[in-house]
Structures are given as C-alpha cells and as structure tokens.
Amino acid sequence: MPRGKTAKPTPGQHVKVADGVTMPEFPDLPINGWTGKVMETTGSGAKMKVILEWDAATLPSIPESYREQCEAQGLLYSMACLPAADIEVAE
C-alpha cells in the first residue's frame, strides 16, 4: 500500500517504519526500517499517532549518541511516537 494508505494500526501489531522517515525529535536520525510493537494509538484519521516500543532487532542498532541525547532529555530511547502514515505492518 502507498504511504499514508495503510490500515489503522492496532495495539500489539508488529510494524516497520517507512522509507524516508526520521525521528521527530532528532531529524538527523533516519529510522526507516526500524521495527517494533504498537503499544497504543492516539487521535484519528490523518492526525493519528502511534506509540511504539522498538523490538529486539532494532534496539542494538540504535546509535549510542541517540541513547545519550534521549537520557539527557528524559526521553525513552526504546519507544517512539510517530504519525500513523510513517509506519506499515511488518511482514
């Protein structure tokens, strides 16, 4: 399916970040291909956000510099909140 035309994500679903996506708080960090599990969704339609937890395949590839920046800002590097249009169901 084209980006933005995927089915509504649901909690527990395994998802993958679409091509060309960067971390919202850190726009220099490309996260395309990262995978995780949907924890919850907020909003609806084009404004839907997906809160996800990165999986065991992604966690080791997270750059140490990003981990340190997250910890310094009180953010969890093991989770993210992304627009639903930026993710797709993992196969």
HTML snippet that shows the backbone in 3Dmol.js (N, CA, C, O; Angstrom):
<script src="https://3Dmol.org/build/3Dmol-min.js"></script>
<div id="view" style="width:600px;height:400px;position:relative"></div>
<script>
const pdb = `
ATOM      1  N   MET A   1       0.835  -1.186   0.000  1.00  0.00           N
ATOM      2  CA  MET A   1       0.000   0.000   0.000  1.00  0.00           C
ATOM      3  C   MET A   1       0.875   1.243   0.000  1.00  0.00           C
ATOM      4  O   MET A   1       1.955   1.221   0.592  1.00  0.00           O
ATOM      5  N   PRO A   2       0.453   2.320  -0.638  1.00  0.00           N
ATOM      6  CA  PRO A   2       1.229   3.552  -0.608  1.00  0.00           C
ATOM      7  C   PRO A   2       1.270   4.136   0.794  1.00  0.00           C
ATOM      8  O   PRO A   2       0.377   3.901   1.608  1.00  0.00           O
ATOM      9  N   ARG A   3       2.322   4.901   1.063  1.00  0.00           N
ATOM     10  CA  ARG A   3       2.459   5.550   2.363  1.00  0.00           C
ATOM     11  C   ARG A   3       1.216   6.377   2.650  1.00  0.00           C
ATOM     12  O   ARG A   3       0.714   7.079   1.772  1.00  0.00           O
ATOM     13  N   GLY A   4       0.725   6.295   3.873  1.00  0.00           N
ATOM     14  CA  GLY A   4      -0.460   7.047   4.258  1.00  0.00           C
ATOM     15  C   GLY A   4      -1.761   6.321   3.950  1.00  0.00           C
ATOM     16  O   GLY A   4      -2.829   6.807   4.321  1.00  0.00           O
ATOM     17  N   LYS A   5      -1.705   5.169   3.283  1.00  0.00           N
ATOM     18  CA  LYS A   5      -2.905   4.433   2.910  1.00  0.00           C
ATOM     19  C   LYS A   5      -2.985   3.077   3.605  1.00  0.00           C
ATOM     20  O   LYS A   5      -3.712   2.189   3.159  1.00  0.00           O
ATOM     21  N   THR A   6      -2.239   2.918   4.697  1.00  0.00           N
ATOM     22  CA  THR A   6      -2.236   1.646   5.400  1.00  0.00           C
ATOM     23  C   THR A   6      -3.442   1.540   6.318  1.00  0.00           C
ATOM     24  O   THR A   6      -4.066   2.546   6.658  1.00  0.00           O
ATOM     25  N   ALA A   7      -3.765   0.320   6.714  1.00  0.00           N
ATOM     26  CA  ALA A   7      -4.859   0.097   7.651  1.00  0.00           C
ATOM     27  C   ALA A   7      -4.495   0.694   9.010  1.00  0.00           C
ATOM     28  O   ALA A   7      -3.320   0.865   9.335  1.00  0.00           O
ATOM     29  N   LYS A   8      -5.519   1.004   9.788  1.00  0.00           N
ATOM     30  CA  LYS A   8      -5.300   1.572  11.115  1.00  0.00           C
ATOM     31  C   LYS A   8      -4.481   0.608  11.969  1.00  0.00           C
ATOM     32  O   LYS A   8      -4.856  -0.554  12.121  1.00  0.00           O
ATOM     33  N   PRO A   9      -3.355   1.085  12.531  1.00  0.00           N
ATOM     34  CA  PRO A   9      -2.555   0.215  13.399  1.00  0.00           C
ATOM     35  C   PRO A   9      -3.306  -0.080  14.694  1.00  0.00           C
ATOM     36  O   PRO A   9      -4.086   0.740  15.177  1.00  0.00           O
ATOM     37  N   THR A  10      -3.058  -1.257  15.242  1.00  0.00           N
ATOM     38  CA  THR A  10      -3.717  -1.653  16.479  1.00  0.00           C
ATOM     39  C   THR A  10      -2.683  -2.117  17.495  1.00  0.00           C
ATOM     40  O   THR A  10      -1.639  -2.648  17.113  1.00  0.00           O
ATOM     41  N   PRO A  11      -2.957  -1.925  18.788  1.00  0.00           N
ATOM     42  CA  PRO A  11      -2.022  -2.376  19.819  1.00  0.00           C
ATOM     43  C   PRO A  11      -1.669  -3.853  19.646  1.00  0.00           C
ATOM     44  O   PRO A  11      -2.525  -4.692  19.364  1.00  0.00           O
ATOM     45  N   GLY A  12      -0.390  -4.137  19.824  1.00  0.00           N
ATOM     46  CA  GLY A  12       0.113  -5.490  19.685  1.00  0.00           C
ATOM     47  C   GLY A  12       0.645  -5.810  18.297  1.00  0.00           C
ATOM     48  O   GLY A  12       1.358  -6.796  18.113  1.00  0.00           O
ATOM     49  N   GLN A  13       0.300  -4.980  17.323  1.00  0.00           N
ATOM     50  CA  GLN A  13       0.743  -5.210  15.953  1.00  0.00           C
ATOM     51  C   GLN A  13       2.239  -4.937  15.811  1.00  0.00           C
ATOM     52  O   GLN A  13       2.766  -4.007  16.423  1.00  0.00           O
ATOM     53  N   HIS A  14       2.918  -5.748  15.004  1.00  0.00           N
ATOM     54  CA  HIS A  14       4.333  -5.554  14.713  1.00  0.00           C
ATOM     55  C   HIS A  14       4.417  -4.664  13.477  1.00  0.00           C
ATOM     56  O   HIS A  14       3.828  -4.979  12.442  1.00  0.00           O
ATOM     57  N   VAL A  15       5.152  -3.546  13.582  1.00  0.00           N
ATOM     58  CA  VAL A  15       5.215  -2.573  12.497  1.00  0.00           C
ATOM     59  C   VAL A  15       6.652  -2.231  12.133  1.00  0.00           C
ATOM     60  O   VAL A  15       7.589  -2.490  12.888  1.00  0.00           O
ATOM     61  N   LYS A  16       6.793  -1.638  10.947  1.00  0.00           N
ATOM     62  CA  LYS A  16       8.086  -1.201  10.434  1.00  0.00           C
ATOM     63  C   LYS A  16       7.952   0.249  10.009  1.00  0.00           C
ATOM     64  O   LYS A  16       6.920   0.647   9.470  1.00  0.00           O
ATOM     65  N   VAL A  17       8.997   1.050  10.250  1.00  0.00           N
ATOM     66  CA  VAL A  17       8.992   2.450   9.848  1.00  0.00           C
ATOM     67  C   VAL A  17       9.227   2.528   8.341  1.00  0.00           C
ATOM     68  O   VAL A  17      10.101   1.846   7.805  1.00  0.00           O
ATOM     69  N   ALA A  18       8.443   3.359   7.667  1.00  0.00           N
ATOM     70  CA  ALA A  18       8.509   3.505   6.216  1.00  0.00           C
ATOM     71  C   ALA A  18       9.806   4.186   5.768  1.00  0.00           C
ATOM     72  O   ALA A  18      10.499   4.815   6.568  1.00  0.00           O
ATOM     73  N   ASP A  19      10.113   4.054   4.501  1.00  0.00           N
ATOM     74  CA  ASP A  19      11.298   4.682   3.918  1.00  0.00           C
ATOM     75  C   ASP A  19      11.224   6.200   4.031  1.00  0.00           C
ATOM     76  O   ASP A  19      10.154   6.794   3.897  1.00  0.00           O
ATOM     77  N   GLY A  20      12.381   6.822   4.281  1.00  0.00           N
ATOM     78  CA  GLY A  20      12.484   8.270   4.308  1.00  0.00           C
ATOM     79  C   GLY A  20      12.073   8.935   5.609  1.00  0.00           C
ATOM     80  O   GLY A  20      12.040  10.164   5.680  1.00  0.00           O
ATOM     81  N   VAL A  21      11.759   8.158   6.642  1.00  0.00           N
ATOM     82  CA  VAL A  21      11.290   8.723   7.914  1.00  0.00           C
ATOM     83  C   VAL A  21      12.475   8.964   8.849  1.00  0.00           C
ATOM     84  O   VAL A  21      13.391   8.147   8.936  1.00  0.00           O
ATOM     85  N   THR A  22      12.437  10.102   9.544  1.00  0.00           N
ATOM     86  CA  THR A  22      13.433  10.415  10.568  1.00  0.00           C
ATOM     87  C   THR A  22      12.735  10.551  11.911  1.00  0.00           C
ATOM     88  O   THR A  22      11.517  10.721  11.974  1.00  0.00           O
ATOM     89  N   MET A  23      13.513  10.474  12.985  1.00  0.00           N
ATOM     90  CA  MET A  23      12.954  10.605  14.332  1.00  0.00           C
ATOM     91  C   MET A  23      12.466  12.046  14.512  1.00  0.00           C
ATOM     92  O   MET A  23      13.236  12.982  14.297  1.00  0.00           O
ATOM     93  N   PRO A  24      11.205  12.240  14.903  1.00  0.00           N
ATOM     94  CA  PRO A  24      10.654  13.596  15.009  1.00  0.00           C
ATOM     95  C   PRO A  24      11.490  14.553  15.864  1.00  0.00           C
ATOM     96  O   PRO A  24      11.706  15.698  15.468  1.00  0.00           O
ATOM     97  N   GLU A  25      11.957  14.106  17.019  1.00  0.00           N
ATOM     98  CA  GLU A  25      12.724  14.984  17.906  1.00  0.00           C
ATOM     99  C   GLU A  25      14.177  15.140  17.457  1.00  0.00           C
ATOM    100  O   GLU A  25      14.873  16.048  17.912  1.00  0.00           O
ATOM    101  N   PHE A  26      14.632  14.264  16.573  1.00  0.00           N
ATOM    102  CA  PHE A  26      16.019  14.250  16.106  1.00  0.00           C
ATOM    103  C   PHE A  26      16.022  14.057  14.588  1.00  0.00           C
ATOM    104  O   PHE A  26      16.285  12.953  14.111  1.00  0.00           O
ATOM    105  N   PRO A  27      15.731  15.118  13.820  1.00  0.00           N
ATOM    106  CA  PRO A  27      15.550  14.983  12.372  1.00  0.00           C
ATOM    107  C   PRO A  27      16.778  14.502  11.594  1.00  0.00           C
ATOM    108  O   PRO A  27      16.661  14.151  10.420  1.00  0.00           O
ATOM    109  N   ASP A  28      17.946  14.480  12.229  1.00  0.00           N
ATOM    110  CA  ASP A  28      19.141  13.969  11.556  1.00  0.00           C
ATOM    111  C   ASP A  28      19.276  12.454  11.697  1.00  0.00           C
ATOM    112  O   ASP A  28      20.216  11.866  11.161  1.00  0.00           O
ATOM    113  N   LEU A  29      18.346  11.815  12.413  1.00  0.00           N
ATOM    114  CA  LEU A  29      18.421  10.371  12.649  1.00  0.00           C
ATOM    115  C   LEU A  29      17.399   9.634  11.778  1.00  0.00           C
ATOM    116  O   LEU A  29      16.208   9.642  12.086  1.00  0.00           O
ATOM    117  N   PRO A  30      17.859   8.995  10.687  1.00  0.00           N
ATOM    118  CA  PRO A  30      16.931   8.206   9.872  1.00  0.00           C
ATOM    119  C   PRO A  30      16.541   6.927  10.607  1.00  0.00           C
ATOM    120  O   PRO A  30      17.396   6.234  11.161  1.00  0.00           O
ATOM    121  N   ILE A  31      15.245   6.620  10.609  1.00  0.00           N
ATOM    122  CA  ILE A  31      14.768   5.421  11.317  1.00  0.00           C
ATOM    123  C   ILE A  31      14.011   4.473  10.392  1.00  0.00           C
ATOM    124  O   ILE A  31      13.353   3.541  10.856  1.00  0.00           O
ATOM    125  N   ASN A  32      14.105   4.711   9.079  1.00  0.00           N
ATOM    126  CA  ASN A  32      13.415   3.817   8.146  1.00  0.00           C
ATOM    127  C   ASN A  32      13.899   2.384   8.346  1.00  0.00           C
ATOM    128  O   ASN A  32      15.094   2.124   8.496  1.00  0.00           O
ATOM    129  N   GLY A  33      12.942   1.466   8.345  1.00  0.00           N
ATOM    130  CA  GLY A  33      13.250   0.055   8.528  1.00  0.00           C
ATOM    131  C   GLY A  33      13.262  -0.409   9.974  1.00  0.00           C
ATOM    132  O   GLY A  33      13.274  -1.613  10.230  1.00  0.00           O
ATOM    133  N   TRP A  34      13.259   0.526  10.938  1.00  0.00           N
ATOM    134  CA  TRP A  34      13.227   0.117  12.340  1.00  0.00           C
ATOM    135  C   TRP A  34      11.891  -0.579  12.593  1.00  0.00           C
ATOM    136  O   TRP A  34      10.879  -0.225  11.988  1.00  0.00           O
ATOM    137  N   THR A  35      11.891  -1.560  13.480  1.00  0.00           N
ATOM    138  CA  THR A  35      10.680  -2.326  13.756  1.00  0.00           C
ATOM    139  C   THR A  35      10.346  -2.319  15.245  1.00  0.00           C
ATOM    140  O   THR A  35      11.221  -2.177  16.099  1.00  0.00           O
ATOM    141  N   GLY A  36       9.063  -2.477  15.524  1.00  0.00           N
ATOM    142  CA  GLY A  36       8.618  -2.504  16.908  1.00  0.00           C
ATOM    143  C   GLY A  36       7.173  -2.929  17.015  1.00  0.00           C
ATOM    144  O   GLY A  36       6.545  -3.324  16.031  1.00  0.00           O
ATOM    145  N   LYS A  37       6.653  -2.842  18.233  1.00  0.00           N
ATOM    146  CA  LYS A  37       5.283  -3.255  18.527  1.00  0.00           C
ATOM    147  C   LYS A  37       4.465  -2.034  18.917  1.00  0.00           C
ATOM    148  O   LYS A  37       4.914  -1.205  19.709  1.00  0.00           O
ATOM    149  N   VAL A  38       3.267  -1.925  18.362  1.00  0.00           N
ATOM    150  CA  VAL A  38       2.354  -0.835  18.701  1.00  0.00           C
ATOM    151  C   VAL A  38       1.879  -1.027  20.135  1.00  0.00           C
ATOM    152  O   VAL A  38       1.358  -2.083  20.493  1.00  0.00           O
ATOM    153  N   MET A  39       2.067   0.013  20.954  1.00  0.00           N
ATOM    154  CA  MET A  39       1.596  -0.026  22.334  1.00  0.00           C
ATOM    155  C   MET A  39       0.206   0.607  22.445  1.00  0.00           C
ATOM    156  O   MET A  39      -0.671   0.098  23.144  1.00  0.00           O
ATOM    157  N   GLU A  40       0.026   1.735  21.734  1.00  0.00           N
ATOM    158  CA  GLU A  40      -1.277   2.396  21.711  1.00  0.00           C
ATOM    159  C   GLU A  40      -1.319   3.397  20.573  1.00  0.00           C
ATOM    160  O   GLU A  40      -0.288   3.731  19.989  1.00  0.00           O
ATOM    161  N   THR A  41      -2.514   3.873  20.261  1.00  0.00           N
ATOM    162  CA  THR A  41      -2.685   4.911  19.256  1.00  0.00           C
ATOM    163  C   THR A  41      -3.466   6.056  19.880  1.00  0.00           C
ATOM    164  O   THR A  41      -4.242   5.863  20.816  1.00  0.00           O
ATOM    165  N   THR A  42      -3.247   7.255  19.342  1.00  0.00           N
ATOM    166  CA  THR A  42      -3.994   8.428  19.784  1.00  0.00           C
ATOM    167  C   THR A  42      -4.449   9.189  18.554  1.00  0.00           C
ATOM    168  O   THR A  42      -3.808   9.128  17.505  1.00  0.00           O
ATOM    169  N   GLY A  43      -5.547   9.901  18.681  1.00  0.00           N
ATOM    170  CA  GLY A  43      -6.062  10.667  17.556  1.00  0.00           C
ATOM    171  C   GLY A  43      -6.738   9.764  16.540  1.00  0.00           C
ATOM    172  O   GLY A  43      -6.928   8.569  16.764  1.00  0.00           O
ATOM    173  N   SER A  44      -7.096  10.375  15.413  1.00  0.00           N
ATOM    174  CA  SER A  44      -7.743   9.609  14.351  1.00  0.00           C
ATOM    175  C   SER A  44      -7.434  10.241  13.004  1.00  0.00           C
ATOM    176  O   SER A  44      -6.948  11.369  12.921  1.00  0.00           O
ATOM    177  N   GLY A  45      -7.723   9.496  11.965  1.00  0.00           N
ATOM    178  CA  GLY A  45      -7.506   9.991  10.614  1.00  0.00           C
ATOM    179  C   GLY A  45      -6.060  10.388  10.371  1.00  0.00           C
ATOM    180  O   GLY A  45      -5.133   9.712  10.818  1.00  0.00           O
ATOM    181  N   ALA A  46      -5.881  11.490   9.660  1.00  0.00           N
ATOM    182  CA  ALA A  46      -4.543  11.966   9.298  1.00  0.00           C
ATOM    183  C   ALA A  46      -3.732  12.401  10.515  1.00  0.00           C
ATOM    184  O   ALA A  46      -2.509  12.515  10.429  1.00  0.00           O
ATOM    185  N   LYS A  47      -4.391  12.644  11.642  1.00  0.00           N
ATOM    186  CA  LYS A  47      -3.686  13.097  12.848  1.00  0.00           C
ATOM    187  C   LYS A  47      -3.365  11.958  13.815  1.00  0.00           C
ATOM    188  O   LYS A  47      -2.881  12.202  14.920  1.00  0.00           O
ATOM    189  N   MET A  48      -3.628  10.719  13.408  1.00  0.00           N
ATOM    190  CA  MET A  48      -3.360   9.593  14.298  1.00  0.00           C
ATOM    191  C   MET A  48      -1.867   9.463  14.569  1.00  0.00           C
ATOM    192  O   MET A  48      -1.048   9.563  13.656  1.00  0.00           O
ATOM    193  N   LYS A  49      -1.528   9.241  15.824  1.00  0.00           N
ATOM    194  CA  LYS A  49      -0.156   8.979  16.255  1.00  0.00           C
ATOM    195  C   LYS A  49      -0.094   7.562  16.808  1.00  0.00           C
ATOM    196  O   LYS A  49      -1.059   7.058  17.381  1.00  0.00           O
ATOM    197  N   VAL A  50       1.053   6.936  16.624  1.00  0.00           N
ATOM    198  CA  VAL A  50       1.271   5.574  17.091  1.00  0.00           C
ATOM    199  C   VAL A  50       2.420   5.579  18.090  1.00  0.00           C
ATOM    200  O   VAL A  50       3.523   6.027  17.779  1.00  0.00           O
ATOM    201  N   ILE A  51       2.155   5.081  19.281  1.00  0.00           N
ATOM    202  CA  ILE A  51       3.204   4.935  20.287  1.00  0.00           C
ATOM    203  C   ILE A  51       3.689   3.503  20.181  1.00  0.00           C
ATOM    204  O   ILE A  51       2.919   2.556  20.336  1.00  0.00           O
ATOM    205  N   LEU A  52       4.987   3.361  19.913  1.00  0.00           N
ATOM    206  CA  LEU A  52       5.519   2.022  19.729  1.00  0.00           C
ATOM    207  C   LEU A  52       6.777   1.806  20.543  1.00  0.00           C
ATOM    208  O   LEU A  52       7.475   2.745  20.922  1.00  0.00           O
ATOM    209  N   GLU A  53       7.039   0.542  20.795  1.00  0.00           N
ATOM    210  CA  GLU A  53       8.239   0.136  21.516  1.00  0.00           C
ATOM    211  C   GLU A  53       9.103  -0.638  20.532  1.00  0.00           C
ATOM    212  O   GLU A  53       8.646  -1.594  19.905  1.00  0.00           O
ATOM    213  N   TRP A  54      10.371  -0.210  20.400  1.00  0.00           N
ATOM    214  CA  TRP A  54      11.288  -0.875  19.480  1.00  0.00           C
ATOM    215  C   TRP A  54      11.522  -2.315  19.923  1.00  0.00           C
ATOM    216  O   TRP A  54      11.546  -2.608  21.118  1.00  0.00           O
ATOM    217  N   ASP A  55      11.694  -3.207  18.955  1.00  0.00           N
ATOM    218  CA  ASP A  55      11.875  -4.625  19.265  1.00  0.00           C
ATOM    219  C   ASP A  55      13.354  -4.996  19.396  1.00  0.00           C
ATOM    220  O   ASP A  55      14.241  -4.161  19.224  1.00  0.00           O
ATOM    221  N   ALA A  56      13.590  -6.272  19.706  1.00  0.00           N
ATOM    222  CA  ALA A  56      14.950  -6.771  19.930  1.00  0.00           C
ATOM    223  C   ALA A  56      15.825  -6.662  18.687  1.00  0.00           C
ATOM    224  O   ALA A  56      17.048  -6.591  18.807  1.00  0.00           O
ATOM    225  N   ALA A  57      15.233  -6.647  17.506  1.00  0.00           N
ATOM    226  CA  ALA A  57      16.012  -6.499  16.277  1.00  0.00           C
ATOM    227  C   ALA A  57      16.506  -5.065  16.100  1.00  0.00           C
ATOM    228  O   ALA A  57      17.572  -4.843  15.526  1.00  0.00           O
ATOM    229  N   THR A  58      15.740  -4.095  16.587  1.00  0.00           N
ATOM    230  CA  THR A  58      16.080  -2.682  16.403  1.00  0.00           C
ATOM    231  C   THR A  58      16.951  -2.134  17.525  1.00  0.00           C
ATOM    232  O   THR A  58      17.868  -1.356  17.262  1.00  0.00           O
ATOM    233  N   LEU A  59      16.687  -2.518  18.757  1.00  0.00           N
ATOM    234  CA  LEU A  59      17.402  -1.931  19.904  1.00  0.00           C
ATOM    235  C   LEU A  59      18.923  -1.921  19.759  1.00  0.00           C
ATOM    236  O   LEU A  59      19.532  -0.895  20.060  1.00  0.00           O
ATOM    237  N   PRO A  60      19.571  -2.999  19.318  1.00  0.00           N
ATOM    238  CA  PRO A  60      21.034  -2.966  19.207  1.00  0.00           C
ATOM    239  C   PRO A  60      21.549  -1.988  18.145  1.00  0.00           C
ATOM    240  O   PRO A  60      22.702  -1.563  18.203  1.00  0.00           O
ATOM    241  N   SER A  61      20.704  -1.633  17.182  1.00  0.00           N
ATOM    242  CA  SER A  61      21.147  -0.739  16.113  1.00  0.00           C
ATOM    243  C   SER A  61      20.923   0.737  16.432  1.00  0.00           C
ATOM    244  O   SER A  61      21.289   1.599  15.633  1.00  0.00           O
ATOM    245  N   ILE A  62      20.331   1.039  17.581  1.00  0.00           N
ATOM    246  CA  ILE A  62      20.098   2.437  17.959  1.00  0.00           C
ATOM    247  C   ILE A  62      21.435   3.064  18.336  1.00  0.00           C
ATOM    248  O   ILE A  62      22.133   2.554  19.212  1.00  0.00           O
ATOM    249  N   PRO A  63      21.799   4.172  17.678  1.00  0.00           N
ATOM    250  CA  PRO A  63      23.097   4.798  17.956  1.00  0.00           C
ATOM    251  C   PRO A  63      23.238   5.234  19.419  1.00  0.00           C
ATOM    252  O   PRO A  63      22.288   5.724  20.030  1.00  0.00           O
ATOM    253  N   GLU A  64      24.428   5.048  19.957  1.00  0.00           N
ATOM    254  CA  GLU A  64      24.708   5.441  21.345  1.00  0.00           C
ATOM    255  C   GLU A  64      24.468   6.932  21.546  1.00  0.00           C
ATOM    256  O   GLU A  64      23.979   7.341  22.599  1.00  0.00           O
ATOM    257  N   SER A  65      24.806   7.749  20.548  1.00  0.00           N
ATOM    258  CA  SER A  65      24.605   9.197  20.676  1.00  0.00           C
ATOM    259  C   SER A  65      23.124   9.526  20.853  1.00  0.00           C
ATOM    260  O   SER A  65      22.778  10.440  21.602  1.00  0.00           O
ATOM    261  N   TYR A  66      22.250   8.788  20.169  1.00  0.00           N
ATOM    262  CA  TYR A  66      20.813   8.993  20.313  1.00  0.00           C
ATOM    263  C   TYR A  66      20.353   8.570  21.702  1.00  0.00           C
ATOM    264  O   TYR A  66      19.550   9.259  22.331  1.00  0.00           O
ATOM    265  N   ARG A  67      20.857   7.441  22.179  1.00  0.00           N
ATOM    266  CA  ARG A  67      20.513   6.977  23.533  1.00  0.00           C
ATOM    267  C   ARG A  67      20.880   8.041  24.567  1.00  0.00           C
ATOM    268  O   ARG A  67      20.090   8.351  25.459  1.00  0.00           O
ATOM    269  N   GLU A  68      22.088   8.594  24.438  1.00  0.00           N
ATOM    270  CA  GLU A  68      22.560   9.607  25.389  1.00  0.00           C
ATOM    271  C   GLU A  68      21.716  10.873  25.323  1.00  0.00           C
ATOM    272  O   GLU A  68      21.389  11.453  26.358  1.00  0.00           O
ATOM    273  N   GLN A  69      21.359  11.309  24.109  1.00  0.00           N
ATOM    274  CA  GLN A  69      20.518  12.500  23.965  1.00  0.00           C
ATOM    275  C   GLN A  69      19.150  12.274  24.608  1.00  0.00           C
ATOM    276  O   GLN A  69      18.622  13.157  25.284  1.00  0.00           O
ATOM    277  N   CYS A  70      18.588  11.107  24.396  1.00  0.00           N
ATOM    278  CA  CYS A  70      17.286  10.794  24.990  1.00  0.00           C
ATOM    279  C   CYS A  70      17.366  10.827  26.512  1.00  0.00           C
ATOM    280  O   CYS A  70      16.532  11.445  27.173  1.00  0.00           O
ATOM    281  N   GLU A  71      18.376  10.160  27.059  1.00  0.00           N
ATOM    282  CA  GLU A  71      18.521  10.119  28.512  1.00  0.00           C
ATOM    283  C   GLU A  71      18.712  11.518  29.086  1.00  0.00           C
ATOM    284  O   GLU A  71      18.173  11.823  30.149  1.00  0.00           O
ATOM    285  N   ALA A  72      19.470  12.374  28.400  1.00  0.00           N
ATOM    286  CA  ALA A  72      19.701  13.742  28.867  1.00  0.00           C
ATOM    287  C   ALA A  72      18.405  14.554  28.874  1.00  0.00           C
ATOM    288  O   ALA A  72      18.246  15.465  29.687  1.00  0.00           O
ATOM    289  N   GLN A  73      17.475  14.223  27.966  1.00  0.00           N
ATOM    290  CA  GLN A  73      16.212  14.956  27.871  1.00  0.00           C
ATOM    291  C   GLN A  73      15.059  14.248  28.585  1.00  0.00           C
ATOM    292  O   GLN A  73      13.915  14.698  28.517  1.00  0.00           O
ATOM    293  N   GLY A  74      15.360  13.149  29.263  1.00  0.00           N
ATOM    294  CA  GLY A  74      14.319  12.418  29.976  1.00  0.00           C
ATOM    295  C   GLY A  74      13.381  11.650  29.063  1.00  0.00           C
ATOM    296  O   GLY A  74      12.235  11.388  29.428  1.00  0.00           O
ATOM    297  N   LEU A  75      13.861  11.283  27.867  1.00  0.00           N
ATOM    298  CA  LEU A  75      13.057  10.528  26.915  1.00  0.00           C
ATOM    299  C   LEU A  75      13.473   9.058  26.930  1.00  0.00           C
ATOM    300  O   LEU A  75      14.610   8.737  27.276  1.00  0.00           O
ATOM    301  N   LEU A  76      12.574   8.182  26.562  1.00  0.00           N
ATOM    302  CA  LEU A  76      12.883   6.753  26.467  1.00  0.00           C
ATOM    303  C   LEU A  76      13.348   6.445  25.047  1.00  0.00           C
ATOM    304  O   LEU A  76      12.575   6.592  24.100  1.00  0.00           O
ATOM    305  N   TYR A  77      14.584   6.025  24.888  1.00  0.00           N
ATOM    306  CA  TYR A  77      15.082   5.701  23.546  1.00  0.00           C
ATOM    307  C   TYR A  77      14.455   4.421  23.010  1.00  0.00           C
ATOM    308  O   TYR A  77      14.504   4.164  21.807  1.00  0.00           O
ATOM    309  N   SER A  78      13.871   3.622  23.885  1.00  0.00           N
ATOM    310  CA  SER A  78      13.293   2.343  23.468  1.00  0.00           C
ATOM    311  C   SER A  78      11.868   2.477  22.939  1.00  0.00           C
ATOM    312  O   SER A  78      11.245   1.482  22.568  1.00  0.00           O
ATOM    313  N   MET A  79      11.345   3.716  22.904  1.00  0.00           N
ATOM    314  CA  MET A  79       9.985   3.952  22.433  1.00  0.00           C
ATOM    315  C   MET A  79       9.963   5.169  21.519  1.00  0.00           C
ATOM    316  O   MET A  79      10.901   5.966  21.504  1.00  0.00           O
ATOM    317  N   ALA A  80       8.877   5.304  20.753  1.00  0.00           N
ATOM    318  CA  ALA A  80       8.709   6.466  19.881  1.00  0.00           C
ATOM    319  C   ALA A  80       7.224   6.726  19.666  1.00  0.00           C
ATOM    320  O   ALA A  80       6.383   5.844  19.834  1.00  0.00           O
ATOM    321  N   CYS A  81       6.935   7.959  19.291  1.00  0.00           N
ATOM    322  CA  CYS A  81       5.581   8.351  18.908  1.00  0.00           C
ATOM    323  C   CYS A  81       5.681   8.902  17.487  1.00  0.00           C
ATOM    324  O   CYS A  81       6.312   9.933  17.254  1.00  0.00           O
ATOM    325  N   LEU A  82       5.057   8.211  16.549  1.00  0.00           N
ATOM    326  CA  LEU A  82       5.162   8.567  15.136  1.00  0.00           C
ATOM    327  C   LEU A  82       3.783   8.719  14.513  1.00  0.00           C
ATOM    328  O   LEU A  82       2.822   8.100  14.970  1.00  0.00           O
ATOM    329  N   PRO A  83       3.680   9.547  13.464  1.00  0.00           N
ATOM    330  CA  PRO A  83       2.418   9.593  12.715  1.00  0.00           C
ATOM    331  C   PRO A  83       2.123   8.216  12.116  1.00  0.00           C
ATOM    332  O   PRO A  83       3.035   7.529  11.656  1.00  0.00           O
ATOM    333  N   ALA A  84       0.870   7.823  12.123  1.00  0.00           N
ATOM    334  CA  ALA A  84       0.491   6.516  11.582  1.00  0.00           C
ATOM    335  C   ALA A  84       0.907   6.373  10.119  1.00  0.00           C
ATOM    336  O   ALA A  84       1.188   5.263   9.667  1.00  0.00           O
ATOM    337  N   ALA A  85       0.952   7.471   9.377  1.00  0.00           N
ATOM    338  CA  ALA A  85       1.343   7.422   7.966  1.00  0.00           C
ATOM    339  C   ALA A  85       2.804   7.022   7.782  1.00  0.00           C
ATOM    340  O   ALA A  85       3.208   6.647   6.681  1.00  0.00           O
ATOM    341  N   ASP A  86       3.603   7.099   8.856  1.00  0.00           N
ATOM    342  CA  ASP A  86       5.034   6.784   8.766  1.00  0.00           C
ATOM    343  C   ASP A  86       5.358   5.325   9.064  1.00  0.00           C
ATOM    344  O   ASP A  86       6.523   4.928   9.020  1.00  0.00           O
ATOM    345  N   ILE A  87       4.343   4.527   9.365  1.00  0.00           N
ATOM    346  CA  ILE A  87       4.607   3.110   9.668  1.00  0.00           C
ATOM    347  C   ILE A  87       3.776   2.206   8.773  1.00  0.00           C
ATOM    348  O   ILE A  87       2.770   2.621   8.196  1.00  0.00           O
ATOM    349  N   GLU A  88       4.221   0.961   8.674  1.00  0.00           N
ATOM    350  CA  GLU A  88       3.483  -0.051   7.921  1.00  0.00           C
ATOM    351  C   GLU A  88       3.563  -1.361   8.688  1.00  0.00           C
ATOM    352  O   GLU A  88       4.486  -1.572   9.475  1.00  0.00           O
ATOM    353  N   VAL A  89       2.608  -2.230   8.461  1.00  0.00           N
ATOM    354  CA  VAL A  89       2.607  -3.526   9.137  1.00  0.00           C
ATOM    355  C   VAL A  89       3.823  -4.311   8.665  1.00  0.00           C
ATOM    356  O   VAL A  89       4.077  -4.419   7.465  1.00  0.00           O
ATOM    357  N   ALA A  90       4.575  -4.859   9.621  1.00  0.00           N
ATOM    358  CA  ALA A  90       5.766  -5.653   9.292  1.00  0.00           C
ATOM    359  C   ALA A  90       5.334  -7.036   8.830  1.00  0.00           C
ATOM    360  O   ALA A  90       4.349  -7.590   9.317  1.00  0.00           O
ATOM    361  N   GLU A  91       6.076  -7.577   7.895  1.00  0.00           N
ATOM    362  CA  GLU A  91       5.746  -8.914   7.372  1.00  0.00           C
ATOM    363  C   GLU A  91       6.614  -9.968   7.985  1.00  0.00           C
ATOM    364  O   GLU A  91       6.474 -11.147   7.662  1.00  0.00           O
TER     365      GLU A  91
END
`;
const viewer = $3Dmol.createViewer("view");
viewer.addModel(pdb, "pdb");
viewer.setStyle({}, {cartoon: {color: "spectrum"}});
viewer.zoomTo();
viewer.render();
</script>
